[in-house]
Amino acid sequence: MVEMSNDEAILQQMGYKQELRRTWSSFRNFCLCFSTMSILSGLTPLYGTALVTGGPVVIIFGWIFVTLMTFSVALSMAEVCSAYPTSGGLYYWSAALSRPKYKPVLSFFTGWFNLIGQLAGTAAVAFGLALIVVATISIGTDQTWVPTPGATVGVYIAILFIVGLLNTFANNSLGIMNVVSMYWHIIGTWILIIALLVCTRATPASAKFVFTDFENHTGWSNNGFVVLLGLLQSQYSFTGYDSAAHMTEETQNAQRGGPISILGSILVTSILGLAFLLAVTFSIQDYDRVINSSTIPIAQVFLDALGKTGAILAMVIIIVGVFFCSNAGTTSNARLIYALSRDGALPFSGTLHKLDPNTKSPVIAVWALLFVAALLGLPYLGSETAFVAITSVCTISLYITYGLPTLCLLLTRDTFVPGPFNLGKYSQINGIIAICWICFISILFILPTEYPVTAANMNYAIAIFGALWVIVGIYWVVRGRYVFKGPVRNVESTTSSLHSVDFDNKQEKNTAEIDATPDDKVFSEVA
């Protein structure tokens, strides 16, 4: 009889057998989480939007403020992750922390909106990369070639395809790639910072401009409202840290490694991001030329500061970093699809939760994720504000799902059994702060960013978000409530444990079993 590791025992007590290969160290989990957050992918595409929505003062001080609020949310998430280290992450936590009557519906909607946020995040990162790639090509042609929406979408589809190939055929190298990504982000970002400061040392922007200049090119007359809108760039950069939870079933010592990855990624991102924003903003040579550039504004900053060759090299550093982020996000998000389909929360769960027999990785989930992400990029052909809408949907959806387990934790504080990482007596007040912040930004980021509001500049996040709520709600009423009873055990717990959770559905057949043919069931079983 093979002796079960502590990680496998905890997973079994939560109702799951070890199917994914547990070969990742806590450090590799951190590397993936840090790569998924990726300051290069969060700050570079939206820098121009931030310049006209509050300007330098909001960019710098908004980053600091958002960092503090994000830490509050992340502390609550890390606390729950330490108690329940499973790939299901947020949706499992909502079920584990809620009353039996509400477990299925809370788990279902948490899982779905986590998935929606991750789908939008996958699309946003890859699309941001496409914008950077075409901007770099434009610089290489001395801006004689101006990117068209069609060209940008074409590059976007190509990026998704390449990422899919890597997650299909290079699965064993993904852990190493994330370590390389972590070093690339840190070293590459410092190279960019130093290059900008050295090359603009004779003509830097003034400290007054960087720390006090407020810009409002939105059409809104209320400057306070514009300041709040300007927080989107920072908050979008602080998304995706739940990826640490989605990889816990492949991480050794997951009860400690998961929380460390979540909090460590935010800490490193906050410091490095602030340094990067300061360097870029101090390097602005002509504000009007930057915001009116035919390429993306941050590329214009590099072009003005470093010249053509230097700008291209700088953009290549950014491109590689954002590509690493896209790859890491796909790896993590495919595991979320695997976990949701394993419990029957998705259509076609019988197919989506299959693992490749050789790599034990969710290859079908990878391509399903990328196919939907590709569709999300198509609206850019008709409206260039689609990218901002996607980032808003990503941010709102993810933070709502970050908030639901936190709310459940507040309501079940007396019965919650913490893991190795916990906040003790400070858990409740921290949770209240986190919930208030999540409610605030969830409303803020669906509001129009320009006035007067037209079809061309409308923030379609509210339409997308509303439509998704309706679709998921209908799916729950028509099918979900009948076939999904919450996380479904695929193994019986042999011991009584503080980490075991009774979902009252141990014997339920999930959608994976309902959707699958007999042959499908055979091929979907993994040891």
C-alpha positions as CSV (number, residue, x, y, z in Angstrom):
1,M,0.0,0.0,0.0
2,V,1.4,3.4,-1.0
3,E,1.6,5.8,1.9
4,M,-0.4,8.9,1.4
5,S,1.3,12.3,1.7
6,N,-0.1,15.0,4.1
7,D,-1.3,17.0,1.1
8,E,-3.1,14.0,-0.4
9,A,-4.7,13.2,2.9
10,I,-6.0,16.8,3.3
11,L,-7.4,16.7,-0.3
12,Q,-9.1,13.4,0.5
13,Q,-10.6,14.8,3.6
14,M,-12.1,17.5,1.4
15,G,-13.6,14.8,-0.8
16,Y,-11.2,14.5,-3.7
17,K,-8.6,12.0,-4.8
18,Q,-5.2,13.1,-6.1
19,E,-5.5,13.2,-9.9
20,L,-3.2,16.0,-10.9
21,R,0.5,15.5,-10.5
22,R,1.7,17.2,-7.3
23,T,5.1,18.2,-8.4
24,W,5.1,22.0,-7.9
25,S,7.0,23.6,-5.1
26,S,5.6,26.6,-3.2
27,F,8.2,28.7,-5.1
28,R,6.9,27.6,-8.4
29,N,3.3,28.3,-7.3
30,F,4.5,31.8,-6.3
31,C,6.1,32.2,-9.7
32,L,2.9,31.3,-11.5
33,C,0.8,33.6,-9.3
34,F,3.3,36.5,-9.8
35,S,3.4,35.8,-13.6
36,T,-0.4,35.8,-13.8
37,M,-0.6,39.2,-12.1
38,S,2.2,40.5,-14.3
39,I,2.7,44.2,-13.8
40,L,3.8,44.4,-17.5
41,S,0.5,43.1,-18.7
42,G,-1.5,45.2,-16.3
43,L,0.2,48.5,-16.5
44,T,1.3,48.9,-20.1
45,P,-1.9,48.6,-22.1
46,L,-4.0,50.8,-19.8
47,Y,-1.3,53.4,-19.1
48,G,-2.7,55.7,-21.7
49,T,-6.2,55.4,-20.3
50,A,-4.9,56.3,-16.9
51,L,-3.1,59.4,-18.3
52,V,-6.3,61.0,-19.4
53,T,-8.4,59.7,-16.5
54,G,-6.8,61.5,-13.6
55,G,-3.3,61.7,-15.0
56,P,0.0,61.2,-13.1
57,V,-1.2,62.0,-9.6
58,V,-3.9,59.4,-9.8
59,I,-1.6,56.9,-11.4
60,I,1.0,57.1,-8.6
61,F,-1.2,57.6,-5.5
62,G,-4.0,55.5,-6.9
63,W,-1.5,52.6,-7.1
64,I,-0.5,53.0,-3.5
65,F,-4.1,53.2,-2.3
66,V,-5.3,50.2,-4.4
67,T,-2.4,48.2,-3.1
68,L,-3.5,48.7,0.5
69,M,-7.1,47.7,-0.3
70,T,-6.0,44.7,-2.3
71,F,-4.0,43.4,0.6
72,S,-7.1,43.4,2.7
73,V,-8.9,41.3,0.1
74,A,-5.9,39.0,-0.3
75,L,-5.5,38.4,3.4
76,S,-9.0,37.0,3.7
77,M,-8.4,34.8,0.6
78,A,-5.1,33.6,1.9
79,E,-6.8,32.6,5.2
80,V,-9.4,30.5,3.5
81,C,-6.9,29.0,1.0
82,S,-4.8,27.8,3.9
83,A,-7.9,25.9,5.3
84,Y,-9.1,24.5,2.0
85,P,-6.3,24.1,-0.6
86,T,-8.1,22.8,-3.7
87,S,-8.1,23.6,-7.4
88,G,-11.7,24.6,-7.1
89,G,-10.6,27.5,-5.0
90,L,-13.2,30.2,-4.5
91,Y,-16.3,28.2,-5.5
92,Y,-15.3,25.3,-3.1
93,W,-14.7,27.9,-0.4
94,S,-18.2,29.4,-0.8
95,A,-19.7,25.9,-0.4
96,A,-17.5,25.0,2.5
97,L,-18.3,28.2,4.4
98,S,-22.0,28.5,3.8
99,R,-25.1,26.8,5.3
100,P,-26.2,23.6,3.7
101,K,-29.3,25.2,2.2
102,Y,-27.2,27.7,0.3
103,K,-24.2,25.6,-0.6
104,P,-25.2,24.7,-4.2
105,V,-26.4,28.1,-5.3
106,L,-23.5,30.0,-3.7
107,S,-21.0,27.6,-5.0
108,F,-22.5,27.6,-8.5
109,F,-22.5,31.4,-8.9
110,T,-19.1,31.8,-7.3
111,G,-17.6,29.3,-9.7
112,W,-19.3,30.7,-12.7
113,F,-18.3,34.3,-12.1
114,N,-14.8,33.2,-11.2
115,L,-14.7,31.5,-14.5
116,I,-16.2,34.5,-16.3
117,G,-13.5,36.7,-14.7
118,Q,-10.8,34.4,-15.7
119,L,-12.1,34.1,-19.3
120,A,-12.2,37.9,-19.5
121,G,-8.7,38.0,-17.9
122,T,-7.3,35.5,-20.4
123,A,-8.7,37.6,-23.2
124,A,-7.6,40.9,-21.7
125,V,-4.0,39.8,-21.3
126,A,-3.7,38.3,-24.7
127,F,-5.4,41.3,-26.3
128,G,-3.1,43.7,-24.4
129,L,-0.2,41.7,-25.8
130,A,-1.6,42.0,-29.3
131,L,-1.8,45.8,-28.8
132,I,1.8,45.9,-27.7
133,V,3.0,43.7,-30.6
134,V,1.3,45.8,-33.3
135,A,2.5,49.0,-31.6
136,T,6.1,47.7,-31.7
137,I,5.7,46.9,-35.4
138,S,4.4,50.4,-36.0
139,I,7.5,51.8,-34.3
140,G,9.7,49.6,-36.5
141,T,8.1,51.2,-39.6
142,D,8.6,54.7,-38.2
143,Q,4.8,54.7,-37.7
144,T,4.2,54.6,-41.5
145,W,2.1,51.5,-40.8
146,V,-0.8,52.2,-38.4
147,P,-2.4,49.1,-36.8
148,T,-6.0,48.3,-37.9
149,P,-8.5,46.5,-35.6
150,G,-8.4,43.6,-38.0
151,A,-4.6,43.3,-37.7
152,T,-4.8,43.5,-34.0
153,V,-7.4,40.8,-33.7
154,G,-5.4,38.6,-36.1
155,V,-2.3,38.9,-33.8
156,Y,-4.6,38.2,-30.8
157,I,-5.8,34.9,-32.3
158,A,-2.3,33.9,-33.1
159,I,-1.2,34.5,-29.5
160,L,-4.0,32.4,-28.1
161,F,-3.1,29.6,-30.5
162,I,0.6,29.6,-29.5
163,V,-0.3,29.6,-25.8
164,G,-2.6,26.6,-26.5
165,L,0.2,24.7,-28.1
166,L,2.5,25.3,-25.1
167,N,-0.2,24.1,-22.6
168,T,-0.8,21.0,-24.7
169,F,2.6,19.8,-25.7
170,A,5.0,21.5,-23.1
171,N,3.1,20.7,-19.9
172,N,6.1,19.3,-18.2
173,S,8.0,22.5,-18.8
174,L,5.3,24.9,-17.5
175,G,6.7,25.0,-14.0
176,I,10.2,25.9,-15.3
177,M,8.7,28.5,-17.6
178,N,6.9,30.2,-14.7
179,V,10.2,30.4,-12.8
180,V,11.8,32.0,-15.8
181,S,8.9,34.3,-16.1
182,M,9.3,35.5,-12.5
183,Y,12.9,36.4,-13.1
184,W,12.1,37.9,-16.5
185,H,9.5,40.2,-14.9
186,I,11.7,41.3,-12.1
187,I,15.0,41.7,-14.0
188,G,13.3,43.0,-17.2
189,T,11.3,45.6,-15.3
190,W,14.4,46.9,-13.5
191,I,16.2,47.1,-16.9
192,L,13.3,49.2,-18.2
193,I,13.3,51.4,-15.1
194,I,17.1,52.0,-15.3
195,A,17.1,52.6,-19.0
196,L,14.4,55.2,-18.7
197,L,16.0,57.0,-15.8
198,V,19.4,57.1,-17.4
199,C,18.2,58.2,-20.9
200,T,16.0,61.0,-19.5
201,R,18.3,62.1,-16.7
202,A,18.9,65.4,-18.6
203,T,15.2,66.1,-19.4
204,P,13.0,64.3,-16.8
205,A,9.5,65.4,-16.1
206,S,9.3,67.6,-13.0
207,A,8.3,66.1,-9.6
208,K,5.4,68.6,-9.6
209,F,4.1,67.0,-12.8
210,V,4.5,63.4,-11.5
211,F,3.1,63.9,-8.1
212,T,0.5,66.7,-8.5
213,D,-0.6,66.9,-12.1
214,F,-4.3,66.1,-12.6
215,E,-5.6,65.5,-16.1
216,N,-9.3,65.1,-17.1
217,H,-9.9,64.4,-20.7
218,T,-13.0,62.3,-20.1
219,G,-15.7,65.0,-20.5
220,W,-16.9,64.4,-17.0
221,S,-17.0,67.6,-14.9
222,N,-16.8,66.0,-11.5
223,N,-13.1,65.6,-10.9
224,G,-13.6,63.3,-7.9
225,F,-15.5,60.9,-10.1
226,V,-12.6,60.9,-12.6
227,V,-10.1,60.2,-9.8
228,L,-12.1,57.0,-9.0
229,L,-12.3,56.0,-12.6
230,G,-8.6,56.3,-12.8
231,L,-8.2,53.5,-10.3
232,L,-9.1,50.8,-13.0
233,Q,-5.5,50.5,-14.2
234,S,-4.2,49.7,-10.8
235,Q,-7.0,47.4,-9.7
236,Y,-6.9,45.5,-13.0
237,S,-3.2,44.9,-12.3
238,F,-4.1,43.3,-9.0
239,T,-6.2,40.5,-10.4
240,G,-5.4,36.8,-10.9
241,Y,-3.8,36.1,-7.6
242,D,-6.5,33.4,-7.0
243,S,-4.4,31.4,-9.5
244,A,-2.3,30.3,-6.5
245,A,-5.4,28.4,-5.2
246,H,-6.1,26.8,-8.5
247,M,-2.7,25.2,-8.5
248,T,-2.8,23.9,-4.9
249,E,-3.6,20.4,-5.9
250,E,-0.3,20.3,-7.8
251,T,1.6,22.1,-5.1
252,Q,3.5,20.5,-2.2
253,N,2.7,21.8,1.3
254,A,-0.2,23.6,-0.2
255,Q,-1.7,24.9,3.0
256,R,1.3,27.1,3.4
257,G,2.4,27.5,-0.2
258,G,-1.0,28.8,-1.4
259,P,-1.2,31.8,1.1
260,I,2.5,32.6,0.7
261,S,2.0,32.8,-3.1
262,I,-1.0,35.0,-2.9
263,L,0.5,37.6,-0.5
264,G,4.0,37.4,-1.8
265,S,2.9,38.0,-5.3
266,I,1.0,41.1,-4.3
267,L,3.9,42.4,-2.2
268,V,6.4,42.1,-5.0
269,T,4.0,43.4,-7.6
270,S,3.2,46.5,-5.5
271,I,6.8,47.5,-5.0
272,L,7.9,46.7,-8.6
273,G,4.8,48.3,-10.1
274,L,5.3,51.6,-8.2
275,A,8.9,51.8,-9.3
276,F,7.9,51.1,-12.9
277,L,5.1,53.7,-12.9
278,L,7.4,56.4,-11.4
279,A,10.1,55.7,-14.0
280,V,7.7,55.8,-16.9
281,T,5.9,58.9,-15.7
282,F,9.2,60.8,-15.0
283,S,10.2,59.9,-18.6
284,I,7.3,61.6,-20.3
285,Q,8.8,64.2,-22.6
286,D,5.7,65.6,-24.2
287,Y,2.3,64.8,-22.5
288,D,0.2,65.8,-25.5
289,R,2.3,63.7,-28.0
290,V,2.0,60.7,-25.7
291,I,-1.8,60.8,-25.3
292,N,-2.3,61.5,-29.0
293,S,0.2,59.0,-30.3
294,S,-0.8,56.8,-33.3
295,T,0.7,53.9,-31.3
296,I,-0.2,53.1,-27.7
297,P,0.9,55.8,-25.3
298,I,3.4,53.9,-23.3
299,A,5.2,52.9,-26.5
300,Q,5.4,56.6,-27.3
301,V,7.0,57.2,-23.9
302,F,9.7,54.7,-24.7
303,L,10.2,56.0,-28.2
304,D,10.7,59.6,-26.9
305,A,13.0,58.5,-24.2
306,L,15.1,55.7,-25.8
307,G,14.8,56.3,-29.5
308,K,13.6,53.8,-32.1
309,T,16.1,51.0,-31.4
310,G,15.8,51.4,-27.6
311,A,12.1,51.5,-27.7
312,I,11.8,48.3,-29.8
313,L,14.1,46.5,-27.4
314,A,12.1,47.8,-24.4
315,M,8.9,46.7,-26.1
316,V,10.4,43.2,-26.7
317,I,11.1,42.9,-23.0
318,I,7.4,43.8,-22.3
319,I,6.1,41.5,-25.0
320,V,8.0,38.4,-23.6
321,G,6.8,39.3,-20.0
322,V,3.2,39.6,-21.1
323,F,3.4,36.4,-23.1
324,F,4.6,34.6,-20.0
325,C,1.6,36.1,-18.2
326,S,-0.8,34.9,-20.9
327,N,0.7,31.4,-20.7
328,A,0.6,31.2,-16.9
329,G,-3.0,32.5,-16.8
330,T,-4.1,29.8,-19.3
331,T,-2.4,27.1,-17.2
332,S,-4.2,28.2,-14.0
333,N,-7.6,28.9,-15.6
334,A,-7.7,25.6,-17.4
335,R,-7.5,24.0,-13.9
336,L,-10.5,26.0,-12.8
337,I,-12.5,24.6,-15.7
338,Y,-11.3,21.2,-14.8
339,A,-12.4,21.6,-11.2
340,L,-15.8,23.1,-12.1
341,S,-16.5,20.4,-14.6
342,R,-15.3,17.7,-12.2
343,D,-18.2,18.8,-10.0
344,G,-20.7,19.1,-12.8
345,A,-21.1,22.9,-12.8
346,L,-20.5,23.4,-16.5
347,P,-22.2,22.2,-19.7
348,F,-20.3,19.3,-21.4
349,S,-18.6,18.5,-18.0
350,G,-18.1,14.9,-19.1
351,T,-15.8,16.2,-21.8
352,L,-14.2,19.2,-20.2
353,H,-13.0,17.4,-17.1
354,K,-11.0,14.7,-19.0
355,L,-7.2,14.7,-18.5
356,D,-4.7,13.9,-21.0
357,P,-3.6,10.3,-20.2
358,N,0.1,11.0,-20.7
359,T,0.5,14.5,-19.1
360,K,-2.4,14.3,-16.6
361,S,-3.3,17.9,-17.7
362,P,-6.7,19.3,-18.7
363,V,-5.9,19.8,-22.4
364,I,-9.6,19.9,-23.5
365,A,-10.2,22.6,-20.9
366,V,-7.3,24.6,-22.3
367,W,-8.7,24.8,-25.8
368,A,-12.2,25.5,-24.6
369,L,-10.9,28.4,-22.6
370,L,-8.9,29.8,-25.5
371,F,-11.8,29.4,-27.9
372,V,-14.2,31.5,-25.7
373,A,-11.4,34.0,-25.2
374,A,-11.0,34.3,-28.9
375,L,-14.7,35.1,-29.3
376,L,-14.4,37.8,-26.6
377,G,-11.8,39.7,-28.7
378,L,-14.0,40.0,-31.8
379,P,-16.1,43.0,-30.6
380,Y,-12.9,45.1,-31.0
381,L,-13.5,45.0,-34.7
382,G,-16.5,47.3,-34.1
383,S,-15.4,49.3,-31.1
384,E,-12.0,50.0,-29.8
385,T,-13.4,50.5,-26.3
386,A,-14.0,46.8,-26.1
387,F,-10.6,46.2,-24.5
388,V,-11.5,48.5,-21.6
389,A,-14.8,46.7,-21.2
390,I,-13.1,43.3,-21.1
391,T,-10.7,44.5,-18.4
392,S,-13.7,45.9,-16.4
393,V,-15.6,42.6,-16.7
394,C,-12.4,40.8,-15.6
395,T,-11.9,43.0,-12.6
396,I,-15.5,43.1,-11.4
397,S,-16.2,39.4,-11.9
398,L,-13.0,38.3,-10.1
399,Y,-13.5,40.6,-7.2
400,I,-17.1,39.6,-6.7
401,T,-15.9,36.0,-6.5
402,Y,-13.1,37.1,-4.1
403,G,-15.8,38.7,-2.0
404,L,-18.3,35.8,-1.7
405,P,-16.1,33.4,0.3
406,T,-15.0,36.4,2.4
407,L,-18.6,37.2,3.2
408,C,-19.3,33.6,4.0
409,L,-16.3,33.6,6.3
410,L,-17.7,36.6,8.1
411,L,-21.0,34.9,8.6
412,T,-19.5,31.5,9.8
413,R,-16.6,32.9,11.8
414,D,-17.6,30.9,14.9
415,T,-17.5,27.5,13.1
416,F,-14.6,28.2,10.7
417,V,-11.5,26.0,11.5
418,P,-8.4,27.9,10.1
419,G,-5.4,26.4,8.5
420,P,-1.8,27.3,9.4
421,F,-2.2,30.8,8.1
422,N,-4.9,32.8,9.8
423,L,-5.6,36.4,11.0
424,G,-7.0,35.5,14.4
425,K,-9.0,38.3,16.0
426,Y,-8.2,40.6,13.1
427,S,-10.0,38.4,10.6
428,Q,-13.4,40.0,11.0
429,I,-12.5,43.6,10.7
430,N,-10.3,42.8,7.7
431,G,-13.1,41.0,6.1
432,I,-15.5,43.9,6.5
433,I,-13.0,46.3,4.9
434,A,-12.5,43.8,2.0
435,I,-16.2,43.4,1.4
436,C,-16.8,47.2,1.4
437,W,-14.0,47.7,-1.1
438,I,-15.3,45.0,-3.4
439,C,-18.8,46.4,-3.4
440,F,-17.4,49.9,-4.2
441,I,-15.3,48.9,-7.2
442,S,-17.9,46.5,-8.6
443,I,-20.2,49.5,-9.1
444,L,-17.5,51.9,-10.1
445,F,-16.0,50.0,-13.0
446,I,-19.3,49.4,-14.9
447,L,-19.9,53.2,-15.2
448,P,-19.1,55.1,-18.4
449,T,-15.6,56.5,-18.6
450,E,-16.4,59.3,-21.0
451,Y,-19.0,62.0,-21.4
452,P,-21.2,62.5,-23.4
453,V,-21.8,58.8,-23.6
454,T,-22.0,57.5,-27.2
455,A,-22.1,54.1,-28.9
456,A,-18.4,54.5,-29.7
457,N,-17.2,55.3,-26.1
458,M,-19.8,53.5,-24.1
459,N,-18.4,51.2,-21.3
460,Y,-20.0,48.0,-22.4
461,A,-19.0,46.2,-19.2
462,I,-22.4,46.8,-17.7
463,A,-24.1,45.3,-20.8
464,I,-21.8,42.3,-20.9
465,F,-22.0,41.8,-17.1
466,G,-25.8,42.0,-17.1
467,A,-26.1,39.6,-20.0
468,L,-23.9,37.1,-18.3
469,W,-25.9,37.3,-15.1
470,V,-29.0,36.6,-17.1
471,I,-27.5,33.7,-19.0
472,V,-26.0,32.0,-15.9
473,G,-29.2,32.6,-14.0
474,I,-31.3,30.9,-16.7
475,Y,-28.8,28.0,-16.8
476,W,-29.1,27.6,-13.1
477,V,-33.0,27.6,-13.2
478,V,-33.2,25.3,-16.2
479,R,-30.5,22.8,-15.5
480,G,-27.9,23.8,-12.9
481,R,-30.1,23.5,-9.8
482,Y,-31.1,19.9,-10.8
483,V,-27.6,18.5,-11.5
484,F,-25.3,20.6,-9.4
485,K,-25.4,20.1,-5.7
486,G,-22.1,21.7,-4.8
487,P,-18.6,20.2,-4.9
488,V,-19.0,16.5,-5.3
489,R,-16.7,14.0,-3.6
490,N,-15.0,11.5,-5.8
491,V,-13.5,9.7,-2.8
492,E,-14.8,9.0,0.7
493,S,-12.9,10.5,3.6
494,T,-11.5,7.8,5.8
495,T,-10.8,10.0,8.8
496,S,-12.6,12.6,10.7
497,S,-10.9,15.9,10.1
498,L,-11.3,19.5,10.7
499,H,-10.8,20.0,7.0
500,S,-13.5,17.6,5.9
501,V,-16.7,19.2,4.6
502,D,-20.1,17.6,4.3
503,F,-21.8,18.8,1.2
504,D,-24.7,16.4,1.6
505,N,-24.2,15.1,-1.9
506,K,-21.6,12.4,-1.7
507,Q,-23.6,10.0,-3.8
508,E,-25.0,12.6,-6.3
509,K,-24.3,12.1,-9.9
510,N,-22.8,15.2,-11.3
511,T,-23.1,16.6,-14.8
512,A,-19.8,14.9,-15.7
513,E,-21.6,11.6,-15.3
514,I,-24.8,12.8,-16.9
515,D,-23.2,14.3,-20.0
516,A,-20.7,11.5,-20.6
517,T,-21.2,8.5,-22.7
518,P,-20.1,5.1,-21.2
519,D,-16.8,5.3,-23.2
520,D,-16.3,8.9,-22.1
521,K,-16.6,7.8,-18.5
522,V,-13.9,5.2,-19.0
523,F,-11.5,7.6,-20.6
524,S,-12.2,10.4,-18.0
525,E,-11.2,8.2,-15.1
526,V,-7.7,8.8,-13.9
527,A,-5.8,7.2,-11.0
